[in-house]
Amino acid sequence: MFTKINEKREGFTLIELLIVVAIIGILAAIAIPQYAKYRKGAQDNAAQSAYHAIATSQEAYFAERGAYIGSYSSLAAIGGLVKDANVYYGTLSVYTNSSTGVAGFTFSVNHKAAGSTRYDYDSASQGSTVKSTTASALTSSTW
């Protein structure tokens, strides 16, 4: 009554393909947020690296000569700083406290990526890092 036809079946069934697509979707749902978090951390680390390089260069120059340098270009010229093309550099200001007569400097840096953390520095705070999540990120560089 029923006759078997000898057919050779090749390929995957629809259910097998749907299972593979579901597994790929689950893996992507896990991996993409982790990658974004990793990338943001790397961008913040680049800004922190520039931040520490500027502060260290300024303090080393001050220890040798008793004054701070007022521009990023001058810091780079003495070999104390290398510009990172992915970081925005805010204004580098040198000041003297009128009541104490102590010299100091301020600056800000952040990564060029949207949503990156801005780091502000004031030598009067003796090197404490200030993460500005509320201050607007720099959108251009003064260097």
MIDRENTI-364731 format. One record per residue: chain; x, y, z of N, C-alpha, C, O in turn; residue in three letters. Coordinates in steps of 0.2 Angstrom, whole numbers, plus 5000, padded with zeros to 4 digits. Each point is the difference from the previous one (the first is absolute). Layout:
// MIDRENTI-364731
+------+------+------+------+------+------+------+------+------+------+------+------+------+--------+
| miba |  n.X |  n.Y |  n.Z | ca.X | ca.Y | ca.Z |  c.X |  c.Y |  c.Z |  o.X |  o.Y |  o.Z | tormar |
+------+------+------+------+------+------+------+------+------+------+------+------+------+--------+
|    A |    X |    Y |    Z |    X |    Y |    Z |    X |    Y |    Z |    X |    Y |    Z |    Ala |
...
+------+------+------+------+------+------+------+------+------+------+------+------+------+--------+
END
This chain:
// MIDRENTI-364731
+------+------+------+------+------+------+------+------+------+------+------+------+------+--------+
| miba |  n.X |  n.Y |  n.Z | ca.X | ca.Y | ca.Z |  c.X |  c.Y |  c.Z |  o.X |  o.Y |  o.Z | tormar |
+------+------+------+------+------+------+------+------+------+------+------+------+------+--------+
|    A | 5004 | 4994 | 5000 | 4996 | 5006 | 5000 | 5004 | 5006 | 5000 | 5000 | 5004 | 4995 |    Met |
|    A | 5004 | 4997 | 5010 | 5005 | 5006 | 5000 | 5006 | 4997 | 4998 | 5003 | 4995 | 5002 |    Phe |
|    A | 5000 | 5009 | 4994 | 5007 | 4998 | 4997 | 5005 | 5005 | 5003 | 4999 | 5006 | 5000 |    Thr |
|    A | 5006 | 4992 | 5002 | 5006 | 5004 | 5002 | 5004 | 5002 | 4994 | 5002 | 4996 | 4996 |    Lys |
|    A | 4999 | 5010 | 5004 | 5004 | 5003 | 4994 | 5007 | 5001 | 5003 | 5000 | 5004 | 5005 |    Ile |
|    A | 5005 | 4993 | 4992 | 5007 | 5001 | 5003 | 5002 | 5007 | 4998 | 5002 | 5001 | 4994 |    Asn |
|    A | 4997 | 5004 | 5010 | 5003 | 5007 | 4999 | 5006 | 5001 | 5005 | 5000 | 4998 | 5006 |    Glu |
|    A | 5005 | 5005 | 4991 | 5005 | 5002 | 5005 | 4999 | 5007 | 5002 | 4999 | 5005 | 4995 |    Lys |
|    A | 5000 | 4996 | 5011 | 4998 | 5007 | 5003 | 5007 | 5003 | 5002 | 5004 | 4998 | 5004 |    Arg |
|    A | 4997 | 5008 | 4994 | 5006 | 5004 | 5001 | 4997 | 5007 | 5003 | 4995 | 5002 | 4999 |    Glu |
|    A | 5010 | 5001 | 5006 | 4998 | 5006 | 5002 | 4998 | 5000 | 5008 | 4999 | 4995 | 5003 |    Gly |
|    A | 4998 | 5011 | 4999 | 4998 | 5000 | 5007 | 4992 | 5001 | 5000 | 4998 | 5003 | 4995 |    Phe |
|    A | 4999 | 4995 | 5010 | 4993 | 5001 | 5001 | 4999 | 5007 | 5002 | 5005 | 5003 | 5003 |    Thr |
|    A | 4989 | 5000 | 4997 | 4998 | 5006 | 5002 | 5001 | 5001 | 5008 | 5003 | 5005 | 5002 |    Leu |
|    A | 4996 | 4990 | 5001 | 5000 | 5000 | 5008 | 5008 | 5001 | 5001 | 5002 | 5004 | 5005 |    Ile |
|    A | 5002 | 4992 | 4992 | 5007 | 5000 | 5001 | 5003 | 5007 | 4999 | 5004 | 5003 | 5004 |    Glu |
|    A | 4994 | 5000 | 4991 | 5002 | 5007 | 4998 | 4997 | 5005 | 5005 | 5004 | 5005 | 5002 |    Leu |
|    A | 4990 | 4995 | 5000 | 4997 | 5004 | 5005 | 5004 | 4999 | 5007 | 5001 | 5006 | 5003 |    Leu |
|    A | 5001 | 4988 | 4999 | 5004 | 5000 | 5006 | 5007 | 5003 | 4999 | 5002 | 5003 | 5005 |    Ile |
|    A | 5001 | 4996 | 4990 | 5007 | 5004 | 4999 | 4999 | 5007 | 5000 | 5004 | 5004 | 5003 |    Val |
|    A | 4991 | 4999 | 4994 | 4999 | 5007 | 5000 | 4998 | 5002 | 5007 | 5003 | 5006 | 5002 |    Val |
|    A | 4993 | 4991 | 5002 | 4999 | 5001 | 5007 | 5006 | 5000 | 5004 | 5001 | 5005 | 5004 |    Ala |
|    A | 5004 | 4991 | 4995 | 5006 | 4999 | 5004 | 5004 | 5006 | 4998 | 5003 | 5003 | 5005 |    Ile |
|    A | 4998 | 4999 | 4989 | 5004 | 5006 | 4998 | 4997 | 5006 | 5003 | 5004 | 5004 | 5002 |    Ile |
|    A | 4989 | 4997 | 4998 | 4997 | 5006 | 5003 | 5002 | 5000 | 5008 | 5001 | 5006 | 5002 |    Gly |
|    A | 4999 | 4989 | 5001 | 5001 | 5000 | 5007 | 5007 | 5002 | 5001 | 5002 | 5004 | 5005 |    Ile |
|    A | 5003 | 4993 | 4991 | 5007 | 5002 | 5001 | 5001 | 5007 | 4999 | 5004 | 5003 | 5003 |    Leu |
|    A | 4993 | 5000 | 4992 | 5001 | 5007 | 4998 | 4997 | 5004 | 5005 | 5003 | 5005 | 5002 |    Ala |
|    A | 4991 | 4993 | 5001 | 4997 | 5004 | 5006 | 5005 | 5000 | 5006 | 5000 | 5005 | 5004 |    Ala |
|    A | 5004 | 4991 | 4997 | 5005 | 5000 | 5005 | 5006 | 5003 | 4998 | 5003 | 5004 | 5004 |    Ile |
|    A | 5000 | 4995 | 4990 | 5006 | 5003 | 4998 | 5000 | 5007 | 4999 | 5005 | 5004 | 5002 |    Ala |
|    A | 4990 | 4999 | 4995 | 5000 | 5007 | 4998 | 5001 | 5005 | 5005 | 5004 | 5004 | 5000 |    Ile |
|    A | 4991 | 4995 | 5006 | 5001 | 5004 | 5006 | 5007 | 5000 | 5003 | 5003 | 5005 | 5002 |    Pro |
|    A | 5000 | 4989 | 4998 | 5006 | 4999 | 5003 | 5006 | 5004 | 4996 | 5004 | 5003 | 5003 |    Gln |
|    A | 4995 | 4996 | 4990 | 5005 | 5004 | 4996 | 4999 | 5007 | 5001 | 5006 | 5004 | 5000 |    Tyr |
|    A | 4988 | 4999 | 5000 | 4999 | 5007 | 5001 | 5004 | 5002 | 5007 | 5003 | 5005 | 5000 |    Ala |
|    A | 4996 | 4991 | 5005 | 5003 | 5002 | 5007 | 5007 | 5000 | 4999 | 5004 | 5004 | 5003 |    Lys |
|    A | 4999 | 4991 | 4994 | 5007 | 4999 | 4999 | 5003 | 5006 | 4996 | 5005 | 5003 | 5002 |    Tyr |
|    A | 4991 | 4999 | 4993 | 5003 | 5006 | 4996 | 5000 | 5006 | 5004 | 5004 | 5004 | 4999 |    Arg |
|    A | 4990 | 4997 | 5005 | 5000 | 5007 | 5004 | 5005 | 5000 | 5005 | 5003 | 5005 | 5001 |    Lys |
|    A | 4999 | 4989 | 5002 | 5005 | 5000 | 5005 | 5007 | 5001 | 4996 | 5004 | 5004 | 5003 |    Gly |
|    A | 4997 | 4994 | 4991 | 5006 | 5001 | 4997 | 5001 | 5008 | 4998 | 5005 | 5003 | 5000 |    Ala |
|    A | 4989 | 5000 | 4998 | 5000 | 5007 | 4998 | 5002 | 5004 | 5007 | 5004 | 5005 | 4999 |    Gln |
|    A | 4993 | 4993 | 5006 | 5001 | 5004 | 5006 | 5007 | 4999 | 5003 | 5003 | 5005 | 5002 |    Asp |
|    A | 5000 | 4989 | 4997 | 5007 | 4999 | 5001 | 5005 | 5004 | 4996 | 5005 | 5003 | 5002 |    Asn |
|    A | 4993 | 4998 | 4992 | 5004 | 5005 | 4995 | 5000 | 5007 | 5003 | 5005 | 5003 | 5000 |    Ala |
|    A | 4989 | 4999 | 5002 | 5000 | 5007 | 5003 | 5004 | 5000 | 5007 | 5003 | 5005 | 5001 |    Ala |
|    A | 4996 | 4990 | 5003 | 5004 | 5000 | 5006 | 5007 | 5000 | 4999 | 5004 | 5003 | 5004 |    Gln |
|    A | 4998 | 4994 | 4991 | 5008 | 5000 | 4998 | 5002 | 5007 | 4999 | 5005 | 5002 | 5002 |    Ser |
|    A | 4991 | 5001 | 4993 | 5002 | 5007 | 4999 | 5000 | 5004 | 5006 | 5004 | 5005 | 5001 |    Ala |
|    A | 4991 | 4994 | 5003 | 4999 | 5004 | 5006 | 5006 | 5000 | 5005 | 5003 | 5005 | 5002 |    Tyr |
|    A | 4999 | 4988 | 4999 | 5006 | 4999 | 5004 | 5007 | 5003 | 4997 | 5004 | 5002 | 5003 |    His |
|    A | 4996 | 4997 | 4990 | 5006 | 5002 | 4997 | 5001 | 5008 | 5001 | 5006 | 5002 | 5001 |    Ala |
|    A | 4989 | 5002 | 4998 | 5000 | 5007 | 5001 | 5002 | 5002 | 5007 | 5004 | 5004 | 5001 |    Ile |
|    A | 4992 | 4993 | 5004 | 5002 | 5002 | 5007 | 5007 | 4998 | 5002 | 5003 | 5004 | 5003 |    Ala |
|    A | 4999 | 4990 | 4994 | 5007 | 4998 | 5002 | 5005 | 5005 | 4997 | 5005 | 5002 | 5003 |    Thr |
|    A | 4994 | 4999 | 4991 | 5005 | 5005 | 4996 | 5000 | 5007 | 5003 | 5005 | 5002 | 5001 |    Ser |
|    A | 4989 | 5000 | 5001 | 5000 | 5007 | 5003 | 5004 | 5000 | 5007 | 5004 | 5004 | 5002 |    Gln |
|    A | 4994 | 4991 | 5002 | 5003 | 4999 | 5007 | 5008 | 4999 | 4999 | 5004 | 5003 | 5004 |    Glu |
|    A | 4998 | 4993 | 4991 | 5007 | 4999 | 4999 | 5004 | 5007 | 4998 | 5005 | 5001 | 5003 |    Ala |
|    A | 4992 | 5002 | 4993 | 5002 | 5007 | 4997 | 5001 | 5005 | 5006 | 5004 | 5003 | 5001 |    Tyr |
|    A | 4990 | 4997 | 5003 | 5000 | 5004 | 5006 | 5006 | 4998 | 5005 | 5003 | 5005 | 5003 |    Phe |
|    A | 4998 | 4989 | 4998 | 5005 | 4998 | 5005 | 5007 | 5002 | 4998 | 5004 | 5002 | 5004 |    Ala |
|    A | 4997 | 4998 | 4989 | 5007 | 5002 | 4997 | 5000 | 5008 | 5000 | 5006 | 5003 | 5001 |    Glu |
|    A | 4989 | 5000 | 4997 | 5001 | 5008 | 4998 | 4995 | 5004 | 5005 | 5001 | 5006 | 4999 |    Arg |
|    A | 4995 | 4992 | 5005 | 4996 | 5004 | 5004 | 4994 | 5004 | 4997 | 4998 | 5004 | 5003 |    Gly |
|    A | 5000 | 4993 | 4991 | 4995 | 5004 | 4996 | 4996 | 4994 | 4996 | 5003 | 4995 | 4999 |    Ala |
|    A | 4991 | 5007 | 5000 | 4996 | 4995 | 4995 | 5000 | 5003 | 4993 | 5001 | 5006 | 4999 |    Tyr |
|    A | 4998 | 4989 | 4997 | 5000 | 5002 | 4993 | 4992 | 5002 | 4998 | 4996 | 4996 | 5002 |    Ile |
|    A | 5003 | 5009 | 4994 | 4993 | 5002 | 4998 | 4997 | 4997 | 4994 | 4995 | 5002 | 4998 |    Gly |
|    A | 5009 | 4994 | 4998 | 4997 | 4997 | 4994 | 5002 | 4993 | 4999 | 5005 | 4998 | 5002 |    Ser |
|    A | 4991 | 4998 | 4995 | 5001 | 4993 | 4998 | 5006 | 5000 | 4995 | 5004 | 4995 | 5001 |    Tyr |
|    A | 4996 | 5009 | 4994 | 5006 | 5000 | 4996 | 5007 | 5001 | 5003 | 5004 | 4996 | 4998 |    Ser |
|    A | 4996 | 5008 | 5007 | 5006 | 5001 | 5004 | 5002 | 4994 | 5004 | 5006 | 4998 | 5000 |    Ser |
|    A | 4989 | 4998 | 5002 | 5001 | 4994 | 5004 | 5003 | 4995 | 4995 | 5004 | 4996 | 5002 |    Leu |
|    A | 4993 | 5003 | 4992 | 5002 | 4996 | 4995 | 5007 | 5001 | 4998 | 5004 | 4995 | 4999 |    Ala |
|    A | 4998 | 5012 | 5000 | 5006 | 5001 | 4998 | 5006 | 4998 | 5005 | 5005 | 4999 | 4997 |    Ala |
|    A | 4994 | 5001 | 5009 | 5005 | 4998 | 5005 | 5000 | 4992 | 5000 | 5004 | 4998 | 5004 |    Ile |
|    A | 4992 | 4999 | 4993 | 5000 | 4993 | 5000 | 4995 | 4997 | 5005 | 5001 | 4994 | 5002 |    Gly |
|    A | 4995 | 5010 | 5001 | 4996 | 4997 | 5006 | 4993 | 4998 | 4998 | 4997 | 4997 | 5004 |    Gly |
|    A | 5001 | 5004 | 4990 | 4993 | 4998 | 4998 | 5000 | 4998 | 4993 | 5003 | 5003 | 4995 |    Leu |
|    A | 4993 | 4992 | 5003 | 4999 | 4998 | 4993 | 4992 | 5000 | 4999 | 4996 | 4998 | 5004 |    Val |
|    A | 5002 | 5006 | 4991 | 4993 | 5001 | 4999 | 4997 | 4994 | 4997 | 5002 | 4996 | 4996 |    Lys |
|    A | 4992 | 5002 | 5008 | 4996 | 4995 | 4997 | 4994 | 5002 | 4996 | 4996 | 5005 | 5002 |    Asp |
|    A | 5004 | 4993 | 4992 | 4995 | 5003 | 4995 | 4993 | 4998 | 5002 | 4995 | 5003 | 4997 |    Ala |
|    A | 5004 | 4993 | 5008 | 4993 | 4998 | 5001 | 4997 | 5003 | 5007 | 4995 | 4998 | 5002 |    Asn |
|    A | 5009 | 5007 | 5000 | 4999 | 5003 | 5006 | 4999 | 5008 | 4999 | 5004 | 5003 | 4997 |    Val |
|    A | 4990 | 5000 | 5006 | 5000 | 5007 | 5000 | 5003 | 5003 | 5006 | 4999 | 4997 | 5006 |    Tyr |
|    A | 5005 | 5008 | 4993 | 5004 | 5003 | 5005 | 4997 | 5007 | 5002 | 4999 | 5004 | 4995 |    Tyr |
|    A | 4998 | 4997 | 5011 | 4997 | 5007 | 5001 | 5006 | 5005 | 5002 | 5006 | 4998 | 4999 |    Gly |
|    A | 4992 | 5008 | 5002 | 5005 | 5005 | 5002 | 5004 | 4999 | 5005 | 4998 | 4998 | 5006 |    Thr |
|    A | 5009 | 5002 | 4993 | 5005 | 4999 | 5005 | 5001 | 5007 | 5003 | 5003 | 5005 | 4997 |    Leu |
|    A | 4995 | 4996 | 5010 | 5001 | 5007 | 5003 | 5005 | 5000 | 5006 | 5000 | 4995 | 5004 |    Ser |
|    A | 5005 | 5010 | 4996 | 5004 | 5000 | 5005 | 4998 | 5006 | 5004 | 4998 | 5005 | 4997 |    Val |
|    A | 5002 | 4995 | 5010 | 4998 | 5005 | 5004 | 5004 | 5001 | 5006 | 5004 | 4995 | 5002 |    Tyr |
|    A | 4995 | 5010 | 5002 | 5003 | 5001 | 5006 | 4995 | 5002 | 5005 | 4996 | 5005 | 4999 |    Thr |
|    A | 5003 | 4991 | 5007 | 4995 | 5002 | 5005 | 5002 | 5006 | 5003 | 5005 | 5001 | 5003 |    Asn |
|    A | 4990 | 5004 | 4997 | 5001 | 5007 | 5002 | 5001 | 5000 | 5008 | 5004 | 5004 | 5002 |    Ser |
|    A | 4993 | 4992 | 5001 | 5000 | 5000 | 5008 | 5007 | 4996 | 5002 | 5002 | 5002 | 5005 |    Ser |
|    A | 5000 | 4993 | 4992 | 5005 | 4996 | 5002 | 5007 | 5001 | 4996 | 5005 | 4999 | 5002 |    Thr |
|    A | 4994 | 5004 | 4992 | 5006 | 5001 | 4996 | 5002 | 4993 | 4997 | 5006 | 5000 | 4997 |    Gly |
|    A | 4991 | 4995 | 5003 | 5002 | 4993 | 4998 | 4998 | 5000 | 4992 | 4994 | 5001 | 4999 |    Val |
|    A | 5010 | 4996 | 4997 | 4999 | 4999 | 4993 | 4996 | 4994 | 4999 | 5001 | 4995 | 5004 |    Ala |
|    A | 4995 | 5004 | 4991 | 4996 | 4994 | 4999 | 4998 | 5000 | 4992 | 5002 | 5005 | 4997 |    Gly |
|    A | 4995 | 4990 | 5001 | 4997 | 4999 | 4993 | 4994 | 4996 | 5000 | 4999 | 4996 | 5005 |    Phe |
|    A | 4997 | 5005 | 4990 | 4994 | 4996 | 4999 | 4999 | 4998 | 4993 | 5003 | 5003 | 4996 |    Thr |
|    A | 4994 | 4992 | 5003 | 4999 | 4997 | 4993 | 4994 | 4995 | 5000 | 4998 | 4997 | 5005 |    Phe |
|    A | 4999 | 5002 | 4989 | 4995 | 4994 | 5000 | 5002 | 4996 | 4993 | 5003 | 5003 | 4996 |    Ser |
|    A | 4995 | 4991 | 5005 | 5001 | 4995 | 4994 | 4994 | 4996 | 5000 | 4997 | 4998 | 5005 |    Val |
|    A | 5001 | 4999 | 4989 | 4995 | 4995 | 4999 | 5001 | 4997 | 4993 | 5003 | 5003 | 4996 |    Asn |
|    A | 4995 | 4991 | 5003 | 5001 | 4996 | 4994 | 4995 | 5003 | 4995 | 4995 | 5003 | 5002 |    His |
|    A | 5006 | 4997 | 4992 | 4996 | 5003 | 4994 | 4994 | 4996 | 4999 | 4995 | 5003 | 4997 |    Lys |
|    A | 5004 | 4991 | 5006 | 4994 | 4996 | 4999 | 4994 | 5003 | 5004 | 5001 | 5003 | 5005 |    Ala |
|    A | 4993 | 4997 | 4992 | 4994 | 5002 | 5003 | 4999 | 4997 | 5007 | 5001 | 4994 | 5001 |    Ala |
|    A | 4997 | 5010 | 5004 | 4999 | 4997 | 5007 | 5006 | 4998 | 5004 | 4999 | 4997 | 5005 |    Gly |
|    A | 5007 | 5005 | 4993 | 5006 | 4999 | 5004 | 5000 | 5004 | 5006 | 4997 | 5006 | 5000 |    Ser |
|    A | 5007 | 4992 | 5005 | 5000 | 5004 | 5006 | 5005 | 5005 | 5000 | 5006 | 4999 | 4997 |    Thr |
|    A | 4993 | 5007 | 5005 | 5005 | 5006 | 5000 | 5003 | 4999 | 5007 | 4998 | 4999 | 5005 |    Arg |
|    A | 5009 | 5003 | 4994 | 5004 | 5000 | 5006 | 5003 | 5007 | 5001 | 5004 | 5002 | 4996 |    Tyr |
|    A | 4995 | 5001 | 5010 | 5002 | 5006 | 5002 | 5006 | 5000 | 5005 | 5000 | 4996 | 5004 |    Asp |
|    A | 5005 | 5008 | 4995 | 5005 | 5000 | 5005 | 5002 | 5007 | 5002 | 5000 | 5005 | 4996 |    Tyr |
|    A | 5001 | 4996 | 5010 | 5002 | 5006 | 5003 | 5006 | 4998 | 5005 | 4999 | 4996 | 5005 |    Asp |
|    A | 5007 | 5007 | 4994 | 5006 | 4998 | 5004 | 4999 | 5002 | 5008 | 5003 | 4997 | 5004 |    Ser |
|    A | 4992 | 5007 | 4997 | 4999 | 5002 | 5007 | 4997 | 4995 | 5004 | 5000 | 4999 | 5006 |    Ala |
|    A | 4996 | 4996 | 4990 | 4997 | 4994 | 5004 | 5005 | 4995 | 5001 | 4999 | 4994 | 5001 |    Ser |
|    A | 5008 | 5007 | 4997 | 5005 | 4996 | 5001 | 4999 | 4993 | 4996 | 5002 | 4995 | 5003 |    Gln |
|    A | 4996 | 5006 | 4991 | 5000 | 4994 | 4996 | 4994 | 4995 | 5000 | 5000 | 4995 | 4997 |    Gly |
|    A | 4995 | 5007 | 5007 | 4994 | 4996 | 5000 | 4996 | 5000 | 4993 | 4999 | 5006 | 4998 |    Ser |
|    A | 4999 | 4989 | 5000 | 4997 | 4999 | 4994 | 4992 | 5002 | 5001 | 4997 | 4998 | 5004 |    Thr |
|    A | 5001 | 5007 | 4991 | 4993 | 5001 | 5001 | 4997 | 4998 | 4993 | 5001 | 5002 | 4995 |    Val |
|    A | 4994 | 4993 | 5006 | 4996 | 4998 | 4994 | 4994 | 5004 | 5000 | 4996 | 5000 | 5004 |    Lys |
|    A | 5003 | 5003 | 4990 | 4994 | 5004 | 4999 | 4995 | 4997 | 4996 | 5001 | 5000 | 4994 |    Ser |
|    A | 4995 | 4997 | 5009 | 4994 | 4997 | 4996 | 4995 | 5004 | 4999 | 4996 | 5000 | 4995 |    Thr |
|    A | 5003 | 5006 | 5009 | 4995 | 5005 | 4999 | 5003 | 5005 | 4995 | 4996 | 5003 | 4996 |    Thr |
|    A | 5010 | 4999 | 5004 | 5003 | 5005 | 4996 | 5000 | 4998 | 4993 | 5000 | 4994 | 4998 |    Ala |
|    A | 4998 | 5011 | 4997 | 5000 | 4998 | 4993 | 5007 | 4998 | 4998 | 5005 | 5003 | 5002 |    Ser |
|    A | 4995 | 4992 | 4993 | 5006 | 4997 | 4998 | 5003 | 5006 | 4995 | 4996 | 5003 | 4997 |    Ala |
|    A | 5011 | 4997 | 5002 | 5003 | 5004 | 4996 | 4998 | 4998 | 4992 | 5000 | 4994 | 4999 |    Leu |
|    A | 4999 | 5011 | 4997 | 4998 | 4998 | 4993 | 5006 | 5002 | 4995 | 4999 | 4999 | 4994 |    Thr |
|    A | 5006 | 5004 | 5009 | 5006 | 5002 | 4996 | 5006 | 5000 | 5004 | 4999 | 5000 | 5006 |    Ser |
|    A | 5007 | 5001 | 4991 | 5006 | 5000 | 5003 | 5003 | 5007 | 5000 | 5000 | 5003 | 4995 |    Ser |
|    A | 5003 | 4999 | 5010 | 5004 | 5006 | 5000 | 5007 | 4999 | 4998 | 5004 | 5005 | 5000 |    Thr |
|    A | 4998 | 4989 | 4999 | 5007 | 4998 | 4998 | 5000 | 4999 | 4992 | 5005 | 4998 | 4998 |    Trp |
+------+------+------+------+------+------+------+------+------+------+------+------+------+--------+
END
